[in-house]
Amino acid sequence: MKKYYLIIIFFCVTNNFCIDQNKTISSLEVTLSVSRTAFQIDEAIILTTTVTNASKSVVKFCKYHSPFEGIANEIFVVTKNGKPLDYQGILKKRVPPIKDDFITLQPEASTSCRVSISEKYNMVNKGEYTIRFMGSSISQLPNSNEIKVLIQ
């Protein structure tokens, strides 16, 4: 009987099933913003991502697959004229998350981080771009609002 428990624990840890694979935390809200909406071609576009806990309880979310670890996977949808841009960055593989990989938010609290998105999505041509964070069951964050930026 003990062998079966070890197999289940091993399967849980190695396949990341300790995180609910089909769930985001409904009380969390993700908001993207930029300091301005127009940028020059050679200028970095810095996004601020804010996560707000709208509940009356303490909530934890994982940094993996979120801007809180930088852009280490295809976590944004960036489009120009309705066509998606390819992600140009690394695809980071990880071990299952540990305690330090989670961010704790108190009730009705927020936390923010900033990332440069233009280099990861090759935003080098003039035009209007649309950006949205894609939530995941790994971070347990929901999708964000959509923002538009103009490159002149």
DRENTORKOL-3810 file (N, C-alpha, C; in nm, 4 decimals):
REM DRENTORKOL-3810
@n.u->0.0817; n.v->-0.1198; n.w->0.0000; ca.u->0.0000; ca.v->0.0000; ca.w->0.0000; c.u->0.0861; c.v->0.1262; c.w->0.0000
@n.u->0.1989; n.v->0.1258; n.w->0.0695; ca.u->0.2849; ca.v->0.2435; ca.w->0.0771; c.u->0.3416; c.v->0.2803; c.w->-0.0595
@n.u->0.3646; n.v->0.1829; n.w->-0.1448; ca.u->0.4185; ca.v->0.2112; ca.w->-0.2778; c.u->0.3226; c.v->0.2968; c.w->-0.3586
@n.u->0.1926; n.v->0.2729; n.w->-0.3456; ca.u->0.0944; ca.v->0.3499; ca.w->-0.4204; c.u->0.0934; c.v->0.4959; c.w->-0.3772
@n.u->0.1072; n.v->0.5213; n.w->-0.2484; ca.u->0.1121; ca.v->0.6593; ca.w->-0.2000; c.u->0.2344; c.v->0.7314; c.w->-0.2543
@n.u->0.3473; n.v->0.6662; n.w->-0.2572; ca.u->0.4689; ca.v->0.7267; ca.w->-0.3097; c.u->0.4548; c.v->0.7578; c.w->-0.4579
@n.u->0.3929; n.v->0.6703; n.w->-0.5325; ca.u->0.3722; ca.v->0.6937; ca.w->-0.6749; c.u->0.2812; c.v->0.8141; c.w->-0.6958
@n.u->0.1755; n.v->0.8242; n.w->-0.6197; ca.u->0.0830; ca.v->0.9371; ca.w->-0.6326; c.u->0.1524; c.v->1.0680; c.w->-0.5954
@n.u->0.2281; n.v->1.0693; n.w->-0.4881; ca.u->0.3014; ca.v->1.1903; ca.w->-0.4477; c.u->0.4023; c.v->1.2278; c.w->-0.5549
@n.u->0.4766; n.v->1.1318; n.w->-0.6074; ca.u->0.5743; ca.v->1.1576; ca.w->-0.7127; c.u->0.5049; c.v->1.2156; c.w->-0.8359
@n.u->0.3920; n.v->1.1575; n.w->-0.8757; ca.u->0.3166; ca.v->1.2048; ca.w->-0.9915; c.u->0.2677; c.v->1.3482; c.w->-0.9696
@n.u->0.2189; n.v->1.3768; n.w->-0.8525; ca.u->0.1702; ca.v->1.5109; ca.w->-0.8180; c.u->0.2818; c.v->1.6138; c.w->-0.8287
@n.u->0.3956; n.v->1.5856; n.w->-0.7719; ca.u->0.5071; ca.v->1.6802; ca.w->-0.7695; c.u->0.5679; c.v->1.6975; c.w->-0.9076
@n.u->0.5919; n.v->1.5893; n.w->-0.9794; ca.u->0.6605; ca.v->1.5999; ca.w->-1.1077; c.u->0.5729; c.v->1.6543; c.w->-1.2186
@n.u->0.4435; n.v->1.6477; n.w->-1.2050; ca.u->0.3545; ca.v->1.6955; ca.w->-1.3092; c.u->0.2791; c.v->1.8215; c.w->-1.2707
@n.u->0.3184; n.v->1.8833; n.w->-1.1612; ca.u->0.2608; ca.v->2.0109; ca.w->-1.1186; c.u->0.1111; c.v->2.0011; c.w->-1.0898
@n.u->0.0621; n.v->1.8834; n.w->-1.0531; ca.u->-0.0800; ca.v->1.8681; ca.w->-1.0250; c.u->-0.1164; c.v->1.9150; c.w->-0.8845
@n.u->-0.0213; n.v->1.9671; n.w->-0.8116; ca.u->-0.0532; ca.v->2.0236; ca.w->-0.6808; c.u->-0.1221; c.v->2.1588; c.w->-0.6981
@n.u->-0.1084; n.v->2.2173; n.w->-0.8172; ca.u->-0.1793; ca.v->2.3393; ca.w->-0.8521; c.u->-0.2992; c.v->2.2953; c.w->-0.9347
@n.u->-0.4161; n.v->2.3483; n.w->-0.9057; ca.u->-0.5357; ca.v->2.3131; ca.w->-0.9814; c.u->-0.5158; c.v->2.3560; c.w->-1.1263
@n.u->-0.5115; n.v->2.2592; n.w->-1.2174; ca.u->-0.4774; ca.v->2.2850; ca.w->-1.3568; c.u->-0.5852; c.v->2.3593; c.w->-1.4352
@n.u->-0.7034; n.v->2.3709; n.w->-1.3853; ca.u->-0.8117; ca.v->2.4335; ca.w->-1.4605; c.u->-0.8684; c.v->2.5555; c.w->-1.3892
@n.u->-0.7912; n.v->2.6182; n.w->-1.3027; ca.u->-0.8499; ca.v->2.7197; ca.w->-1.2176; c.u->-0.7615; c.v->2.8429; c.w->-1.2079
@n.u->-0.8251; n.v->2.9583; n.w->-1.2108; ca.u->-0.7589; ca.v->3.0816; ca.w->-1.1706; c.u->-0.8303; c.v->3.1280; c.w->-1.0448
@n.u->-0.7687; n.v->3.2183; n.w->-0.9732; ca.u->-0.8286; ca.v->3.2670; ca.w->-0.8488; c.u->-0.9231; c.v->3.3809; c.w->-0.8843
@n.u->-1.0521; n.v->3.3589; n.w->-0.8655; ca.u->-1.1533; ca.v->3.4541; ca.w->-0.9128; c.u->-1.1478; c.v->3.5887; c.w->-0.8414
@n.u->-1.0927; n.v->3.5943; n.w->-0.7228; ca.u->-1.0894; ca.v->3.7220; ca.w->-0.6507; c.u->-0.9719; c.v->3.8106; c.w->-0.6930
@n.u->-0.8840; n.v->3.7589; n.w->-0.7784; ca.u->-0.7710; ca.v->3.8390; ca.w->-0.8250; c.u->-0.8055; c.v->3.9099; c.w->-0.9555
@n.u->-0.7589; n.v->4.0324; n.w->-0.9669; ca.u->-0.7766; ca.v->4.1118; ca.w->-1.0885; c.u->-0.6390; c.v->4.1534; c.w->-1.1377
@n.u->-0.6152; n.v->4.1406; n.w->-1.2670; ca.u->-0.4877; ca.v->4.1787; ca.w->-1.3271; c.u->-0.5110; c.v->4.2975; c.w->-1.4189
@n.u->-0.4352; n.v->4.4039; n.w->-1.3964; ca.u->-0.4490; ca.v->4.5264; ca.w->-1.4750; c.u->-0.3148; c.v->4.5642; c.w->-1.5355
@n.u->-0.3134; n.v->4.5868; n.w->-1.6666; ca.u->-0.1941; ca.v->4.6364; ca.w->-1.7354; c.u->-0.2068; c.v->4.7863; c.w->-1.7542
@n.u->-0.0928; n.v->4.8543; n.w->-1.7480; ca.u->-0.0917; ca.v->4.9978; ca.w->-1.7765; c.u->0.0466; c.v->5.0365; c.w->-1.8294
@n.u->0.0523; n.v->5.1495; n.w->-1.8963; ca.u->0.1772; ca.v->5.2082; ca.w->-1.9440; c.u->0.1767; c.v->5.3548; c.w->-1.9038
@n.u->0.2949; n.v->5.4139; n.w->-1.8962; ca.u->0.3033; ca.v->5.5539; ca.w->-1.8533; c.u->0.2451; c.v->5.6493; c.w->-1.9572
@n.u->0.2490; n.v->5.6082; n.w->-2.0825; ca.u->0.1869; ca.v->5.6845; ca.w->-2.1921; c.u->0.1543; c.v->5.5862; c.w->-2.3038
@n.u->0.0805; n.v->5.6278; n.w->-2.4027; ca.u->0.0357; ca.v->5.5345; ca.w->-2.5068; c.u->0.1103; c.v->5.5480; c.w->-2.6388
@n.u->0.1990; n.v->5.6464; n.w->-2.6527; ca.u->0.2753; ca.v->5.6645; ca.w->-2.7765; c.u->0.4248; c.v->5.6536; c.w->-2.7473
@n.u->0.4945; n.v->5.5791; n.w->-2.8325; ca.u->0.6382; ca.v->5.5535; ca.w->-2.8154; c.u->0.7088; c.v->5.5686; c.w->-2.9498
@n.u->0.8381; n.v->5.5984; n.w->-2.9439; ca.u->0.9215; ca.v->5.6017; ca.w->-3.0637; c.u->0.9658; c.v->5.4580; c.w->-3.0969
@n.u->1.0054; n.v->5.4344; n.w->-3.2212; ca.u->1.0417; ca.v->5.2987; ca.w->-3.2655; c.u->1.1492; c.v->5.2350; c.w->-3.1777
@n.u->1.2508; n.v->5.3084; n.w->-3.1400; ca.u->1.3640; ca.v->5.2507; ca.w->-3.0655; c.u->1.3477; c.v->5.2589; c.w->-2.9132
@n.u->1.2307; n.v->5.2940; n.w->-2.8681; ca.u->1.2057; ca.v->5.3133; ca.w->-2.7252; c.u->1.1473; c.v->5.1872; c.w->-2.6614
@n.u->1.1940; n.v->5.1538; n.w->-2.5414; ca.u->1.1403; ca.v->5.0381; ca.w->-2.4689; c.u->0.9994; c.v->5.0690; c.w->-2.4195
@n.u->0.9114; n.v->4.9716; n.w->-2.4329; ca.u->0.7750; ca.v->4.9856; ca.w->-2.3817; c.u->0.7695; c.v->4.9110; c.w->-2.2490
@n.u->0.7568; n.v->4.9870; n.w->-2.1416; ca.u->0.7547; ca.v->4.9294; ca.w->-2.0074; c.u->0.6096; c.v->4.9157; c.w->-1.9617
@n.u->0.5703; n.v->4.7920; n.w->-1.9354; ca.u->0.4350; ca.v->4.7637; ca.w->-1.8858; c.u->0.4372; c.v->4.7532; c.w->-1.7350
@n.u->0.3368; n.v->4.8072; n.w->-1.6721; ca.u->0.3164; ca.v->4.7835; ca.w->-1.5294; c.u->0.2013; c.v->4.6855; c.w->-1.5171
@n.u->0.2255; n.v->4.5772; n.w->-1.4450; ca.u->0.1214; ca.v->4.4783; ca.w->-1.4182; c.u->0.0859; c.v->4.4895; c.w->-1.2714
@n.u->-0.0415; n.v->4.5094; n.w->-1.2433; ca.u->-0.0896; ca.v->4.5189; ca.w->-1.1057; c.u->-0.1873; c.v->4.4061; c.w->-1.0797
@n.u->-0.1631; n.v->4.3329; n.w->-0.9713; ca.u->-0.2549; ca.v->4.2276; ca.w->-0.9282; c.u->-0.3211; c.v->4.2761; c.w->-0.8003
@n.u->-0.4543; n.v->4.2732; n.w->-0.7996; ca.u->-0.5324; ca.v->4.3190; ca.w->-0.6851; c.u->-0.6149; c.v->4.2037; c.w->-0.6302
@n.u->-0.6104; n.v->4.1881; n.w->-0.4986; ca.u->-0.6932; ca.v->4.0895; ca.w->-0.4303; c.u->-0.8222; c.v->4.1599; c.w->-0.3893
@n.u->-0.9312; n.v->4.1304; n.w->-0.4599; ca.u->-1.0587; ca.v->4.1967; ca.w->-0.4337; c.u->-1.1395; c.v->4.1271; c.w->-0.3243
@n.u->-1.0815; n.v->4.0264; n.w->-0.2615; ca.u->-1.1571; ca.v->3.9511; ca.w->-0.1605; c.u->-1.1272; c.v->4.0011; c.w->-0.0189
@n.u->-1.1957; n.v->3.9422; n.w->0.0755; ca.u->-1.1743; ca.v->3.9720; ca.w->0.2172; c.u->-1.0823; c.v->3.8686; c.w->0.2821
@n.u->-1.0172; n.v->3.7848; n.w->0.1996; ca.u->-0.9279; ca.v->3.6800; ca.w->0.2503; c.u->-0.7889; c.v->3.6961; c.w->0.1918
@n.u->-0.6910; n.v->3.6397; n.w->0.2594; ca.u->-0.5542; ca.v->3.6356; ca.w->0.2083; c.u->-0.5509; c.v->3.5384; c.w->0.0906
@n.u->-0.4798; n.v->3.5763; n.w->-0.0170; ca.u->-0.4702; ca.v->3.4935; ca.w->-0.1365; c.u->-0.3235; c.v->3.4833; c.w->-0.1774
@n.u->-0.2847; n.v->3.3663; n.w->-0.2290; ca.u->-0.1491; ca.v->3.3460; ca.w->-0.2814; c.u->-0.1589; c.v->3.3093; c.w->-0.4284
@n.u->-0.0652; n.v->3.3629; n.w->-0.5086; ca.u->-0.0550; ca.v->3.3201; ca.w->-0.6479; c.u->0.0911; c.v->3.2920; c.w->-0.6787
@n.u->0.1136; n.v->3.2104; n.w->-0.7806; ca.u->0.2484; ca.v->3.1681; ca.w->-0.8180; c.u->0.3102; c.v->3.2685; c.w->-0.9164
@n.u->0.4385; n.v->3.2973; n.w->-0.8998; ca.u->0.5098; ca.v->3.3873; ca.w->-0.9907; c.u->0.5288; c.v->3.3252; c.w->-1.1290
@n.u->0.5345; n.v->3.1915; n.w->-1.1353; ca.u->0.5569; ca.v->3.1233; ca.w->-1.2630; c.u->0.4517; c.v->3.1675; c.w->-1.3647
@n.u->0.4935; n.v->3.1879; n.w->-1.4871; ca.u->0.4058; ca.v->3.2280; ca.w->-1.5971; c.u->0.3335; c.v->3.3590; c.w->-1.5668
@n.u->0.4047; n.v->3.4490; n.w->-1.5008; ca.u->0.3496; ca.v->3.5817; ca.w->-1.4739; c.u->0.4618; c.v->3.6848; c.w->-1.4893
@n.u->0.4288; n.v->3.8112; n.w->-1.5056; ca.u->0.5329; ca.v->3.9141; ca.w->-1.5161; c.u->0.6177; c.v->3.9280; c.w->-1.3898
@n.u->0.5751; n.v->3.8689; n.w->-1.2790; ca.u->0.6493; ca.v->3.8806; ca.w->-1.1539; c.u->0.7778; c.v->3.7982; c.w->-1.1545
@n.u->0.8008; n.v->3.7198; n.w->-1.2583; ca.u->0.9280; ca.v->3.6508; ca.w->-1.2774; c.u->0.9995; c.v->3.7064; c.w->-1.4007
@n.u->0.9525; n.v->3.8189; n.w->-1.4530; ca.u->1.0023; ca.v->3.8703; ca.w->-1.5800; c.u->0.9219; c.v->3.8039; c.w->-1.6916
@n.u->0.9647; n.v->3.8238; n.w->-1.8142; ca.u->0.8958; ca.v->3.7570; ca.w->-1.9252; c.u->0.9792; c.v->3.6354; c.w->-1.9616
@n.u->0.9419; n.v->3.5217; n.w->-1.9074; ca.u->1.0180; ca.v->3.3981; ca.w->-1.9262; c.u->0.9379; c.v->3.2928; c.w->-2.0012
@n.u->0.8256; n.v->3.3314; n.w->-2.0563; ca.u->0.7400; ca.v->3.2447; ca.w->-2.1372; c.u->0.6464; c.v->3.3338; c.w->-2.2175
@n.u->0.5704; n.v->3.2745; n.w->-2.3050; ca.u->0.4739; ca.v->3.3494; ca.w->-2.3845; c.u->0.3510; c.v->3.3765; c.w->-2.2977
@n.u->0.3575; n.v->3.4856; n.w->-2.2222; ca.u->0.2512; ca.v->3.5167; ca.w->-2.1260; c.u->0.1648; c.v->3.6348; c.w->-2.1693
@n.u->0.2009; n.v->3.6965; n.w->-2.2811; ca.u->0.1224; ca.v->3.8072; ca.w->-2.3340; c.u->0.0747; c.v->3.7729; c.w->-2.4750
@n.u->-0.0393; n.v->3.8278; n.w->-2.5119; ca.u->-0.0838; ca.v->3.8249; ca.w->-2.6506; c.u->-0.0612; c.v->3.9662; c.w->-2.7019
@n.u->0.0240; n.v->3.9788; n.w->-2.8030; ca.u->0.0527; ca.v->4.1083; ca.w->-2.8633; c.u->0.0112; c.v->4.0994; c.w->-3.0094
@n.u->-0.0723; n.v->4.1926; n.w->-3.0529; ca.u->-0.1163; ca.v->4.1929; ca.w->-3.1921; c.u->-0.0911; c.v->4.3287; c.w->-3.2550
@n.u->-0.0731; n.v->4.3260; n.w->-3.3872; ca.u->-0.0642; ca.v->4.4485; ca.w->-3.4664; c.u->-0.1583; c.v->4.4287; c.w->-3.5841
@n.u->-0.2524; n.v->4.5186; n.w->-3.5991; ca.u->-0.3543; ca.v->4.5073; ca.w->-3.7039; c.u->-0.4282; c.v->4.3732; c.w->-3.6963
@n.u->-0.4526; n.v->4.3259; n.w->-3.5742; ca.u->-0.5267; ca.v->4.2013; ca.w->-3.5549; c.u->-0.4465; c.v->4.0739; c.w->-3.5729
@n.u->-0.3189; n.v->4.0859; n.w->-3.6099; ca.u->-0.2350; ca.v->3.9681; ca.w->-3.6315; c.u->-0.1400; c.v->3.9509; c.w->-3.5131
@n.u->-0.1349; n.v->3.8293; n.w->-3.4558; ca.u->-0.0469; ca.v->3.8085; ca.w->-3.3399; c.u->0.1010; c.v->3.8143; c.w->-3.3768
@n.u->0.1799; n.v->3.8727; n.w->-3.2872; ca.u->0.3252; ca.v->3.8742; ca.w->-3.3028; c.u->0.3827; c.v->3.7522; c.w->-3.2332
@n.u->0.4891; n.v->3.6991; n.w->-3.2881; ca.u->0.5552; ca.v->3.5842; ca.w->-3.2273; c.u->0.6357; c.v->3.6283; c.w->-3.1059
@n.u->0.6332; n.v->3.5457; n.w->-3.0047; ca.u->0.7142; ca.v->3.5666; ca.w->-2.8844; c.u->0.8588; c.v->3.5361; c.w->-2.9192
@n.u->0.9521; n.v->3.6239; n.w->-2.8831; ca.u->1.0937; ca.v->3.6110; ca.w->-2.9181; c.u->1.1836; c.v->3.5715; c.w->-2.8008
@n.u->1.1264; n.v->3.5489; n.w->-2.6854; ca.u->1.2074; ca.v->3.5230; ca.w->-2.5657; c.u->1.2290; c.v->3.3749; c.w->-2.5388
@n.u->1.2820; n.v->3.3481; n.w->-2.4214; ca.u->1.3094; ca.v->3.2117; ca.w->-2.3793; c.u->1.1806; c.v->3.1433; c.w->-2.3341
@n.u->1.1836; n.v->3.0115; n.w->-2.3318; ca.u->1.0755; ca.v->2.9319; ca.w->-2.2731; c.u->1.1368; c.v->2.8598; c.w->-2.1547
@n.u->1.1076; n.v->2.9082; n.w->-2.0378; ca.u->1.1692; ca.v->2.8593; ca.w->-1.9150; c.u->1.0980; c.v->2.7346; c.w->-1.8630
@n.u->1.1742; n.v->2.6307; n.w->-1.8359; ca.u->1.1207; ca.v->2.5094; ca.w->-1.7732; c.u->1.1599; c.v->2.5141; c.w->-1.6262
@n.u->1.0717; n.v->2.4657; n.w->-1.5398; ca.u->1.0954; ca.v->2.4776; ca.w->-1.3963; c.u->1.0593; c.v->2.3506; c.w->-1.3221
@n.u->1.1110; n.v->2.3460; n.w->-1.2019; ca.u->1.0698; ca.v->2.2418; ca.w->-1.1072; c.u->0.9381; c.v->2.2890; c.w->-1.0449
@n.u->0.8650; n.v->2.2025; n.w->-0.9778; ca.u->0.7426; ca.v->2.2482; ca.w->-0.9116; c.u->0.7712; c.v->2.3645; c.w->-0.8165
@n.u->0.6767; n.v->2.4573; n.w->-0.8045; ca.u->0.7005; ca.v->2.5752; ca.w->-0.7205; c.u->0.7164; c.v->2.5397; c.w->-0.5733
@n.u->0.7987; n.v->2.6211; n.w->-0.5072; ca.u->0.8176; ca.v->2.6101; ca.w->-0.3628; c.u->0.7593; c.v->2.7356; c.w->-0.2975
@n.u->0.7670; n.v->2.7434; n.w->-0.1686; ca.u->0.7072; ca.v->2.8547; ca.w->-0.0934; c.u->0.7502; c.v->2.9921; c.w->-0.1460
@n.u->0.8788; n.v->3.0087; n.w->-0.1791; ca.u->0.9303; ca.v->3.1374; ca.w->-0.2261; c.u->0.8797; c.v->3.1772; c.w->-0.3652
@n.u->0.8172; n.v->3.0841; n.w->-0.4357; ca.u->0.7663; ca.v->3.1120; ca.w->-0.5697; c.u->0.6240; c.v->3.1684; c.w->-0.5680
@n.u->0.5696; n.v->3.1918; n.w->-0.4503; ca.u->0.4344; ca.v->3.2442; ca.w->-0.4368; c.u->0.4367; c.v->3.3850; c.w->-0.3781
@n.u->0.3417; n.v->3.4656; n.w->-0.4200; ca.u->0.3235; ca.v->3.6002; ca.w->-0.3661; c.u->0.1939; c.v->3.5996; c.w->-0.2868
@n.u->0.2004; n.v->3.6508; n.w->-0.1652; ca.u->0.0833; ca.v->3.6576; ca.w->-0.0775; c.u->0.0256; c.v->3.7980; c.w->-0.0820
@n.u->-0.1047; n.v->3.8060; n.w->-0.1059; ca.u->-0.1743; ca.v->3.9351; ca.w->-0.1052; c.u->-0.2763; c.v->3.9375; c.w->0.0068
@n.u->-0.2671; n.v->4.0375; n.w->0.0883; ca.u->-0.3635; ca.v->4.0578; ca.w->0.1952; c.u->-0.4979; c.v->4.0996; c.w->0.1344
@n.u->-0.6059; n.v->4.0933; n.w->0.2111; ca.u->-0.7363; ca.v->4.1348; ca.w->0.1587; c.u->-0.7331; c.v->4.2778; c.w->0.1048
@n.u->-0.7893; n.v->4.2953; n.w->-0.0137; ca.u->-0.8013; ca.v->4.4247; ca.w->-0.0803; c.u->-0.6672; c.v->4.4941; c.w->-0.1047
@n.u->-0.5587; n.v->4.4174; n.w->-0.1105; ca.u->-0.4252; ca.v->4.4723; ca.w->-0.1363; c.u->-0.3861; c.v->4.4489; c.w->-0.2820
@n.u->-0.2834; n.v->4.5223; n.w->-0.3248; ca.u->-0.2317; ca.v->4.5102; ca.w->-0.4611; c.u->-0.0805; c.v->4.5005; c.w->-0.4581
@n.u->-0.0257; n.v->4.4436; n.w->-0.5643; ca.u->0.1179; ca.v->4.4431; ca.w->-0.5855; c.u->0.1424; c.v->4.4649; c.w->-0.7335
@n.u->0.2548; n.v->4.5292; n.w->-0.7662; ca.u->0.2836; ca.v->4.5620; ca.w->-0.9065; c.u->0.4272; c.v->4.5270; c.w->-0.9419
@n.u->0.4496; n.v->4.5082; n.w->-1.0714; ca.u->0.5844; ca.v->4.4904; ca.w->-1.1238; c.u->0.5893; c.v->4.5550; c.w->-1.2619
@n.u->0.7105; n.v->4.5772; n.w->-1.3087; ca.u->0.7298; ca.v->4.6392; ca.w->-1.4399; c.u->0.8168; c.v->4.5489; c.w->-1.5257
@n.u->0.7799; n.v->4.5352; n.w->-1.6540; ca.u->0.8591; ca.v->4.4574; ca.w->-1.7494; c.u->0.8648; c.v->4.5320; c.w->-1.8823
@n.u->0.9739; n.v->4.5096; n.w->-1.9555; ca.u->0.9878; ca.v->4.5650; ca.w->-2.0898; c.u->0.9363; c.v->4.4606; c.w->-2.1886
@n.u->0.8338; n.v->4.4939; n.w->-2.2619; ca.u->0.7713; ca.v->4.3960; ca.w->-2.3515; c.u->0.8178; c.v->4.4078; c.w->-2.4960
@n.u->0.8614; n.v->4.5243; n.w->-2.5402; ca.u->0.8894; ca.v->4.5474; ca.w->-2.6825; c.u->0.9969; c.v->4.4554; c.w->-2.7385
@n.u->1.0983; n.v->4.4232; n.w->-2.6596; ca.u->1.2062; ca.v->4.3371; ca.w->-2.7101; c.u->1.1649; c.v->4.1902; c.w->-2.7194
@n.u->1.0697; n.v->4.1471; n.w->-2.6401; ca.u->1.0273; ca.v->4.0068; ca.w->-2.6409; c.u->0.9262; c.v->3.9762; c.w->-2.7511
@n.u->0.8653; n.v->4.0802; n.w->-2.8076; ca.u->0.7642; ca.v->4.0600; ca.w->-2.9105; c.u->0.7956; c.v->4.1359; c.w->-3.0391
@n.u->0.9197; n.v->4.1808; n.w->-3.0559; ca.u->0.9669; ca.v->4.2419; ca.w->-3.1796; c.u->0.8753; c.v->4.3545; c.w->-3.2277
@n.u->0.8487; n.v->4.4472; n.w->-3.1394; ca.u->0.7610; ca.v->4.5607; ca.w->-3.1705; c.u->0.8459; c.v->4.6737; c.w->-3.2291
@n.u->0.8903; n.v->4.6560; n.w->-3.3544; ca.u->0.9859; ca.v->4.7487; ca.w->-3.4151; c.u->0.9294; c.v->4.8285; c.w->-3.5317
@n.u->0.8053; n.v->4.8022; n.w->-3.5690; ca.u->0.7454; ca.v->4.8750; ca.w->-3.6807; c.u->0.6418; c.v->4.9750; c.w->-3.6305
@n.u->0.6258; n.v->5.0826; n.w->-3.7064; ca.u->0.5239; ca.v->5.1819; ca.w->-3.6705; c.u->0.3858; c.v->5.1188; c.w->-3.6770
@n.u->0.2976; n.v->5.1648; n.w->-3.5877; ca.u->0.1605; ca.v->5.1162; ca.w->-3.5884; c.u->0.1045; c.v->5.1020; c.w->-3.4493
@n.u->-0.0211; n.v->5.0584; n.w->-3.4439; ca.u->-0.0880; ca.v->5.0388; ca.w->-3.3152; c.u->-0.0806; c.v->4.8914; c.w->-3.2763
@n.u->-0.0418; n.v->4.8681; n.w->-3.1513; ca.u->-0.0286; ca.v->4.7332; ca.w->-3.0967; c.u->-0.1269; c.v->4.7160; c.w->-2.9816
@n.u->-0.1811; n.v->4.5967; n.w->-2.9698; ca.u->-0.2705; ca.v->4.5621; ca.w->-2.8602; c.u->-0.2002; c.v->4.4583; c.w->-2.7742
@n.u->-0.2060; n.v->4.4759; n.w->-2.6417; ca.u->-0.1356; ca.v->4.3876; ca.w->-2.5479; c.u->-0.2317; c.v->4.3417; c.w->-2.4397
@n.u->-0.2243; n.v->4.2120; n.w->-2.4086; ca.u->-0.3055; ca.v->4.1532; ca.w->-2.3008; c.u->-0.2230; c.v->4.0437; c.w->-2.2340
@n.u->-0.2262; n.v->4.0396; n.w->-2.1005; ca.u->-0.1661; ca.v->3.9288; ca.w->-2.0259; c.u->-0.2602; c.v->3.8093; c.w->-2.0329
@n.u->-0.2040; n.v->3.6914; n.w->-2.0601; ca.u->-0.2827; ca.v->3.5673; ca.w->-2.0625; c.u->-0.2662; c.v->3.4967; c.w->-1.9290
@n.u->-0.3725; n.v->3.4923; n.w->-1.8530; ca.u->-0.3686; ca.v->3.4197; ca.w->-1.7267; c.u->-0.3484; c.v->3.2711; c.w->-1.7507
@n.u->-0.3113; n.v->3.1999; n.w->-1.6447; ca.u->-0.2890; ca.v->3.0561; ca.w->-1.6589; c.u->-0.3210; c.v->2.9843; c.w->-1.5294
@n.u->-0.3371; n.v->2.8547; n.w->-1.5415; ca.u->-0.3609; ca.v->2.7736; ca.w->-1.4225; c.u->-0.2326; c.v->2.7568; c.w->-1.3421
@n.u->-0.1177; n.v->2.7875; n.w->-1.4012; ca.u->0.0081; ca.v->2.7766; ca.w->-1.3274; c.u->0.0223; c.v->2.8943; c.w->-1.2308
@n.u->0.0065; n.v->3.0155; n.w->-1.2826; ca.u->0.0134; ca.v->3.1333; ca.w->-1.1938; c.u->-0.1157; c.v->3.1482; c.w->-1.1144
@n.u->-0.2220; n.v->3.0962; n.w->-1.1669; ca.u->-0.3582; ca.v->3.1086; ca.w->-1.1147; c.u->-0.4109; c.v->3.2517; c.w->-1.1252
@n.u->-0.3498; n.v->3.3306; n.w->-1.2133; ca.u->-0.3967; ca.v->3.4664; ca.w->-1.2394; c.u->-0.4923; c.v->3.4656; c.w->-1.3579
@n.u->-0.5949; n.v->3.5496; n.w->-1.3562; ca.u->-0.6855; ca.v->3.5594; ca.w->-1.4712; c.u->-0.6241; c.v->3.6462; c.w->-1.5814
@n.u->-0.6892; n.v->3.6522; n.w->-1.6960; ca.u->-0.6474; ca.v->3.7410; ca.w->-1.8039; c.u->-0.6584; c.v->3.8861; c.w->-1.7583
@n.u->-0.5796; n.v->3.9714; n.w->-1.8200; ca.u->-0.5818; ca.v->4.1139; ca.w->-1.7861; c.u->-0.6735; c.v->4.1896; c.w->-1.8807
@n.u->-0.6816; n.v->4.3187; n.w->-1.8551; ca.u->-0.7437; ca.v->4.4102; ca.w->-1.9495; c.u->-0.6561; c.v->4.4180; c.w->-2.0744
@n.u->-0.7071; n.v->4.4794; n.w->-2.1774; ca.u->-0.6326; ca.v->4.4975; ca.w->-2.3013; c.u->-0.5897; c.v->4.6431; c.w->-2.3102
@n.u->-0.4645; n.v->4.6662; n.w->-2.3487; ca.u->-0.4193; ca.v->4.8044; ca.w->-2.3680; c.u->-0.3692; c.v->4.8206; c.w->-2.5099
@n.u->-0.3681; n.v->4.9443; n.w->-2.5564; ca.u->-0.3186; ca.v->4.9756; ca.w->-2.6895; c.u->-0.2048; c.v->5.0765; c.w->-2.6770
@n.u->-0.0996; n.v->5.0533; n.w->-2.7570; ca.u->0.0106; ca.v->5.1473; ca.w->-2.7630; c.u->0.0404; c.v->5.1764; c.w->-2.9098
@n.u->0.0873; n.v->5.2960; n.w->-2.9352; ca.u->0.1193; ca.v->5.3404; ca.w->-3.0712; c.u->0.2698; c.v->5.3579; c.w->-3.0812
@n.u->0.3294; n.v->5.2980; n.w->-3.1831; ca.u->0.4706; ca.v->5.3201; ca.w->-3.2105; c.u->0.4778; c.v->5.4111; c.w->-3.3319
@n.u->0.5467; n.v->5.5262; n.w->-3.3147; ca.u->0.5537; ca.v->5.6278; ca.w->-3.4201; c.u->0.6896; c.v->5.6308; c.w->-3.4861
END
